[in-house]
Amino acid sequence: MHTVRVNLGPRAYDIAVTSNDPSGVGPFACRCVPKSTAAIVIGDTNVESHVQRVREQLAANGFRTDTSLVPAGESSKNLFSAAFLFDKLADMTADRQTLVVAVGGGVVGDLAGFVAATYNRGLPLLMVPTTLLAMVDSSVGGKTGVNHPKGKNLIGAFYQPAGVWIDTAFLTTLPDREYRSGLAEVVKYGVILDHELFAFLEANVAPILARDPTAVRHIVARSCRLKADVVEQDEREETGLRAVLNYGHTFAHAFETVGGYGAWLHGEAVAAGMVCAAKLAERLGRVGPELGDRQAKLLEAFGLPTTAKPEWGVDTLLDVMRRDKKAEAGKLRFVLPSRLGHVELVGDVPERVVREVLAECQR
Amino acid sequence: MHTVRVNLGPRAYDIAVTSNDPSGVGPFACRCVPKSTAAIVIGDTNVESHVQRVREQLAANGFRTDTSLVPAGESSKNLFSAAFLFDKLADMTADRQTLVVAVGGGVVGDLAGFVAATYNRGLPLLMVPTTLLAMVDSSVGGKTGVNHPKGKNLIGAFYQPAGVWIDTAFLTTLPDREYRSGLAEVVKYGVILDHELFAFLEANVAPILARDPTAVRHIVARSCRLKADVVEQDEREETGLRAVLNYGHTFAHAFETVGGYGAWLHGEAVAAGMVCAAKLAERLGRVGPELGDRQAKLLEAFGLPTTAKPEWGVDTLLDVMRRDKKAEAGKLRFVLPSRLGHVELVGDVPERVVREVLAECQR
């Protein structure tokens, strides 16, 4: 088992990265939250069997357990589902030591994390991501939240988990499209922080697509370490440093909002968003065409989209982008590469250039 | 103007305590949140004129402003009102610098604070309390939240404001019952932390009830300082120290929950709760009868209730108390005095004794 430590002072926690160790989660939970004696295991209808197995392991380690399933899909990530889970916690007479266990992908992690952050002003949280995207991204770093009709993750809180348990065996049942979607975020880490990871991905497309456990553990643990490094330096997205993680995401959130949550998987939107961001950097004279070309080639090798859908109007997309959390006073800001493995936050980008990029990406 | 500094490192903020200085709030807001250019002023229908005046002052200091009113009363403190305010913020294209200004009593402060804590994972918050209770208690310390049918403040977050603006002139229009309710929390500070404040209250009942500005500024600033001292040492109620502020509150929350939110004002419930807590301390041999007698006499002088309503069943009250945030694994814990000006957190109190106290207080 590989352990990635997220050093956040009083909120520090461990990410365990392992393969095929179903009974490991119980002792790990006991180590993360020694004072907890009760737990609610939250998942969605796609991962019901994983939820039951995690529950059994917690019960075997002395926890009084309950479970709660929400319908699978992004449409569950809203205030109504949160209210349903608040009711469930109240029914089980949860106290401040009751452990919330999130088993599933990003939707379950964000939703259960938000519930843990706000019930009784904070319950301990154990993340058990079952998708590649959740393993390398949403379960690490403390972002929790639900969607609002006017914007993704518009309601939420920064809230660190007590621990993250990653077993790559969960990936064996993951649909191919979801697995590829997770790879988009791994590519992102290469572009923004680690040209060696990027080169590893280019050199190992076949074993990665075949979900070879050694290759997968390497890219998962490396992605978690890179994200943890950033989060440690800018826990609440205040200094601008954490914003590098949003490479491609201003475009991606607009695609998701305009396309409707669920039309594209998050990683698919991020893939197309990164293509747009690289084009924008090139138009602004920040990089040559090589970076965008290598990035597009790798994303295509992973079977990810590299163009936006032509039916999404440029004006509508821009309107959503102006409401982005990274926007300030309506001015557009983007995370753009300056070379492979390095990005910068660029403020006040002319709207005209963004329009040109969106039009080009919709061809 | 008296300033109370709440020292919380990166989350430090000032509480300004002043009298009759309506134009002061604009410059104070600019000082607290120099990067904000837009603000939403949230209040309830009882304080509409205060909301408009605060809005004008912010507009005069360069803020783009909007307002939102919720119906007055505890029944507005729920997830539906929060959702209404989330919509309002989305409509005004709020970004992370948009200032949320809470003008009103504890309900508005807790609700607007929760919305500020969770919209875009955190907007800057300026508290402008207009009731005595909010001035001395709910606007200081970072507790935000909404009610759930199964418990008060069950959904919420710890979230520090950027500043608190207290103008005692707001109190001139406050109904007498609400003013007296606020005095209960001031009495609480005397009992738990400051026997001199307690003696000052005993010696100044008449000027305090007459809302003499000098006397009011003294008790407000002193209460804020005492609360700030505690919050500085235990921001998130983790070490047990902050729990001292909950003196009388385990009983009080049960009275409020069983009686229905709004049957009693919060301070009224706290007054009766403190009487119960003193009786419990006496039965457990922790104090003699004098402390409870002095406390009851002072509360009666302020026109506050000192008995619980007989129609509330002891079993029902106990059931709510076991779900209290301070309970651990269903065991009852209470903050109890050991002498005037000093309290301790007492764990595992026998249920039998609590039953006796509840029965005695309902006579």
Boltz contact constraints between the chains, C-beta under 6 A:
constraints:
  - contact:
      token1: [A, 37]
      token2: [B, 329]
      max_distance: 6.0
  - contact:
      token1: [A, 79]
      token2: [B, 83]
      max_distance: 6.0
  - contact:
      token1: [A, 83]
      token2: [B, 79]
      max_distance: 6.0
  - contact:
      token1: [A, 86]
      token2: [B, 148]
      max_distance: 6.0
  - contact:
      token1: [A, 86]
      token2: [B, 155]
      max_distance: 6.0
  - contact:
      token1: [A, 90]
      token2: [B, 148]
      max_distance: 6.0
  - contact:
      token1: [A, 90]
      token2: [B, 150]
      max_distance: 6.0
  - contact:
      token1: [A, 93]
      token2: [B, 323]
      max_distance: 6.0
  - contact:
      token1: [A, 95]
      token2: [B, 327]
      max_distance: 6.0
  - contact:
      token1: [A, 95]
      token2: [B, 328]
      max_distance: 6.0
  - contact:
      token1: [A, 118]
      token2: [B, 155]
      max_distance: 6.0
  - contact:
      token1: [A, 118]
      token2: [B, 157]
      max_distance: 6.0
  - contact:
      token1: [A, 120]
      token2: [B, 325]
      max_distance: 6.0
  - contact:
      token1: [A, 121]
      token2: [B, 156]
      max_distance: 6.0
  - contact:
      token1: [A, 121]
      token2: [B, 157]
      max_distance: 6.0
  - contact:
      token1: [A, 121]
      token2: [B, 158]
      max_distance: 6.0
  - contact:
      token1: [A, 148]
      token2: [B, 86]
      max_distance: 6.0
  - contact:
      token1: [A, 148]
      token2: [B, 90]
      max_distance: 6.0
  - contact:
      token1: [A, 150]
      token2: [B, 90]
      max_distance: 6.0
  - contact:
      token1: [A, 155]
      token2: [B, 86]
      max_distance: 6.0
  - contact:
      token1: [A, 155]
      token2: [B, 118]
      max_distance: 6.0
  - contact:
      token1: [A, 156]
      token2: [B, 121]
      max_distance: 6.0
  - contact:
      token1: [A, 157]
      token2: [B, 118]
      max_distance: 6.0
  - contact:
      token1: [A, 157]
      token2: [B, 121]
      max_distance: 6.0
  - contact:
      token1: [A, 157]
      token2: [B, 157]
      max_distance: 6.0
  - contact:
      token1: [A, 158]
      token2: [B, 121]
      max_distance: 6.0
  - contact:
      token1: [A, 323]
      token2: [B, 93]
      max_distance: 6.0
  - contact:
      token1: [A, 325]
      token2: [B, 120]
      max_distance: 6.0
  - contact:
      token1: [A, 327]
      token2: [B, 95]
      max_distance: 6.0
  - contact:
      token1: [A, 328]
      token2: [B, 95]
      max_distance: 6.0
  - contact:
      token1: [A, 329]
      token2: [B, 37]
      max_distance: 6.0
